[in-house]
Amino acid sequence: MSIITATYKIVTPLFLAGAEQKKVEIRLASFKGALRFWWRFLAWSHFQEEEDQRLNAIREKEAYIFGSSDQEIGQASIILRLAETNAAEYVREPLQQISIPFAYLAGQGLSKYQGGNMKMTRPFIAPDCFFTVQGLLRPNRTLSTEDLKLLDQAFLLLGTCGGLGARTRRGMGSIVLQSYTSANGEMLIPSTTERELKQQLDELFSLRTTSYPPYTALSNRTDFKIISIRNGNTSDALLTHLGEKMMMFRSYGRNGRVLRRPAEQNFKDDHDDILKVLQGQAVNRHPKRVGFGLPHNYFFSSIRPAGEAKVDVEPEHSTRRASPLLIHIHEFSPQTFVGVVLFAPAVFLPADDRIKMKPSNRQRTQYASVDSDVYLAVKEFMAYL
């Protein structure tokens, strides 16, 4: 039986648990889900079927490789197992003080303001933890050379742009591939410099389709940036830096300030339009910042009563649209980190869906069609970095 062996290192706090949120652990099901995500990300550009048939072809191949509840397909062609980990030694209780930019990336589910400080709300697995996953290929299943190559690339991309657990798209739970042995025994050497990392990503992204993907996937619209900072080169420092950049770029501010600095107010129109929704005035466009993902909610702390100064911005027929912007913290060696910011646009919402702006007061809910350049704000942020 052929075996794939991949060892990863956790670089940023990893929030991963099952039904019991306080029991933090490396969960094989979560790893498999992340691996499938990156396999699908690459597959859209690798499959050559016509666009209307490609999605079905990808689904069928994914089910054949990773398994399906469909009895005709059944078990996966690759059996994953957690071969080794020291995660138990790295479980930590929630930190009682974190920076505001870090909390901004972590989101409300993982952080809260209490007692004058921003704090974590959940235990986590700390950086420097290692784990090894093995993939055993079933001898009664046939995978082509191209199938195995795409699988290898998915393992690599997970450890180059991805992570595990909650808020991975905002840099939490970043994991970095340390070593990799393919099913045919070939060893992959991970990048050790920023230049090598860029070359590796350029090679992984070399095959790009011109068609617009219906889900988060590689296309000719995909872009990435590698971010480094001179001072305080740690994973926390990079997360804080990227959180600051995003806050300064996106936030309207309070009393004209963001992080005690003058607010840039790059999206003043968004603020003013949503205020009109609260006041019952007609608005015929959605906020530009929806391109970062939905829901995208507004709270006006200066308006009383506070409970009626909120507007929820979300899809009309669903509750969320995942962000096309993925942040990963990458470590080359101790004290040598970079941020990988990946922009992977896809069809924003189904053709029959609109963006809903629902105020918490008694004013009417308003709707807007998705703008043709809904990702403009995200493109501007990539240039801003």
N, C-alpha and C positions, 0 to 999 in steps of 0.2 A: 504494500500500500504506500503510495507516494504521500509525503508529508511536507506541508509548508510550516515554517517556524518564524514568528515575528516577535521581537521584543521591543516594548515601548517604555518611555519614561514620561511620567506626569510632570508638567512644567508649571501649571497654574492650578489653584484650588479646584478640586473636582467634587461636584455635588451629585452623587449618584446613589440611589437607594431604591428599594422596591416599595411595597405597600407600606412598610414601616419606615417612615422618613428618617428616623434617628439611627437606623441600622445602615451605615455607609459601607459599601463594598464595591469591588469590581464585578459587574454583572455581565455575564457572557451574552445574554440576550441583548443588552445595550450595545455591546461591541459589535455583534452581528448586525444590528440595525444601522449602526454608523457605517460599517463596511458596505452594506447594501446601498446606503445613500451615495457613497463615493463611487461605487460601481455604476449606479444609474447616472450619476453626474457625467461620467466619461462615456457611457454607452450611447447617448444621443448623438454624439459626433462620430462614433465608431461604426454604428450600424448603418447600412447602405440602402435599406428599403425606402420606398417612397414615403413621404412624410405621413400620409394618412394610414400607412401600414406599419410604420416604424415603431410606434408606441406599443402595439400588440406584440410585435416581434421581441421588443425589449422585455415586456412582461413575461412572455413565455420563457425566454432564456434565463431571466432572473429567477423564476420559479424553479427551473431545472437545476440551476446551480445552488440556490440557497434554500430550496424547499417551498412547499405550498400545501394548503389545506385541501387542495384538489386531489382526490384519490387517484386520478390518472397520473399525476406527477409524483405526489407523495414526498418521501424524504429527500433531503438535500444531497447534492453531489459532493459537497464538502461538509465534513463533520468538524465543528470547532470545539476546542476544549481549552480551558484555562490551565496551562501547564505549570505555571509558577508565578507567585506574586508575594511581595512583602507588604501589601496594602495594610494589613492589620497594625503594623508598626507606625503607620503614618496617619491614622485616623485622629482628627483633631476636633475639639469642641468649637462652636461658633466664636469667631473673634469678636471681642467687645468694642473694638474701634477699627474702622476702616475709612479710607479717604472717600470723599464725596464722588470724585470721578470713578473710583472703583465700584462704589455702590450704584452709580448711574449705569455702568455696564452690567452689573450683577442683576439689577432690576428689583422690583418690589418683592418678588417671591423669595429672594435670597438675602435681602437687606431691609433694614428699617431704621427709622430715627427714634432714639429712645435715650432719655437722660442726658441730652445735650450732645450725643454722639451718633454717628452712623454705625450700625452693628450688623453682623451676619445673623441670619435666623436659623441656619441649619449647619450640622456638623459636616465635615468634608475630609477628603483625602489630600494630604499636603504634597507639595512638589517634592521631587526626587524619588518618589515611589516608582518601582519598576514592575512590569508584569509581562509574561510571555504567553502568547496564544499560538496554539498549533492547529492547523487545518489538515485533516486526513481526507484524502480523495478516495471516494468509493471505487473499487476496482470494476464494479459492474456498470459504471457510468462513463460515458465517453465525452471528454472535453478536448476541443481542438487546441492547436497551438495558440490561435488567436484568443480563445476563451481563457487559457491560462495566463496569457500576457495581460489581458484586461484585469484579471483577478490580481495579478502581481501589482499592477498600477494602482488598483483600489487600496490595497494594503499600504502602499507607499504614500498615496495622497492623503489617506487618513492620518498618517504620521507626519504630514508636511503642511496640511491646511486645516486639519480637523481636530476633533476632541470627543470627549464622552460626557454624558450627564447634562444637567441643566445649564442653559445659557451658553452653549458652545459657540453659537454664532456671535457672541460678544466676548470671546476669549477665555471663558471659564472652561476648565477641564481640558486644556490643550495637552495633547500627547505628541511625543516626538519619536519617530522610529530610530532605534539604536542598532538593530541588526536584522537581517532578513535572509532566509534561505528558501528559494523557490521549490516547487514540486520536483523539478529536474536536478536539484542540488546546487544550482547557481546561487552565489552569494551576492547580495546587493550592498554596496557601500554607501551609507547615507552621506549627504553633503556636509562639509565641515567649514565652509565659508559662505558668506553672503553671495559671492559670485557663483559658486557651485550650486547654491540653492536656486538662484535665478535661472541658471542653465537647465537644472533639473525640471523646474516648472515649465520653462519654455518648451522642453522636450515633451513633457506630459501633455501640454496643451497644444502641441503642434498640429494635430488633426482637429480642425474646427469646422463644423457645419455652418452654412449660411442661413439655415432655417431657424426660425425663432422657437426655442424649446417650450413645450407646454408645462414643464416643471423645472426646478433649479438644475441646470445642466450646462455643460460646456458648449459654447458656440463662438462665432466670430465677434460677438459683443462682450465676451468675458474679458475682464481686465484684472490685474493684480498689482499691488505695490508692496515692496519690502521696506519696512520702517526701522531705522536704528536711531538711538539717542546717545549722546556723548557722555552725559553725566548720570550716575546712578543706574548703570546697566544691569538691572535685575528684571525678573519677570513682573514683579509688582510695579516697578518703575515704568515699564513699558505699558502695562495695562492702565496705569494712572495717566500716562502721557496721552494714550489714545482716547481714554475717557474724557480728558480735558479738551482735546481737539474736537471731539464729537459734541460735547456740551457747548463749547464756544460757538461752534458752527450752527447748531440746531436751535439752541435755547433763546427764547425771547428775553428772559431775565426777569428779575423782580427789582423794582425801583431803578431800572436801568443798569443793573449789575448781574454778572454771572461769575461765580467763584471770586467775588470781591474785585472783579475787573469790569471795565465798561463793557456792556453787552453789545455784541456786533449786530444783533437783530437782523440777520440775513433774510428772515422770513416774516417780516412785519405784516405782510398781507395775510398770511395764515392767521396770525393773532387777531387781526381786525375782522376778517371774515367770520371766524368762529364766534367772536363777540357779537357780531350781527345775528348769528343764529340764535344765541341766547336772548337777544332782544326782539326776536321775531321778524327781523328783516330778511328779505329774500337774498339768497346767495346761490349763484349758478355755477360754482366751481368748488372743487375739493382742495384741501390744503396741499401745497407742493410737497410737504414732507411725508406724505403717505407712501412715497416710493421707498422709504426705509422699512416699511412693513406695517401691517394692521393687526390689532387695533392701535389707533394713534389718538390718544385721549387728551383732553384739555381741562385744566382746572384753574379757575381764576380766584386766587386767594384774596384779592382785594375787593371782591364783590360779596356782599352779605344778602341773605344768609348763605354761609359757605356751602351747605349741602345742595344748593340750587345753582351753583356756579360751575357746572361741569358739563362738558359735551363729549359724548363717545363717538368716535369716528371709526367705522368698521365696514366690512362688506355687507351688502344688503341681505345676501342669502347665506352667509356663513359668519363665523366669529373672528377669523383671523386670516392673514396672509403673511407667510414667513418672510423675513427680511432677505433681500438679495445680497446683503453685505455680510461677509463672514470674516471674523477676526481670529487669528491664531497666533499664539506666542511660540516662537521657535528657539530652541537652545542648541548651539553648536558645541559648546564646552562650558564648564562652570564660569559664570560671570560674562558670558558672551551670548546675548540674546538679540533677536530681531522680531518685529511684528510682521506677519503676512496678512494683508488686507485684500480679500478676494471679492470682486463684484461680479455676480453671475445673474444677469437679468433674464427673465423668462416672461411668458404671458402672465400679466399681473392678476387678472381676474377673468372668469369665463365671460364670453361675449354678452350674455344676458344679465350680468351682474353690474350693480352700481355701487357707489360709495355712499354710505348712510351717515348723516350727521345728526345725532340724537341728543337734544339738550335734556338736562335733568329737571328743568323747570317745566312749566306747562306750555311752553312754546312748541310749535309744530316741528316734527322731524323733517329734515330736508335731504335731498338726494342730488348726486352729481355723477355724470358719466365719467369714466376713466379717461384722463387726458392722454393724448397720443404720445406725449413725451413724459410719461408719469415718473420716469427714473431720472429726470433732469437734476433734481436736488442731490441724488446719490452720485451722479457723474461729477457734479461740482464739488462734492465732498472729497472724492478721489483726487481731484486736482488741488484741493485745499491742503491735503496731507503733506 
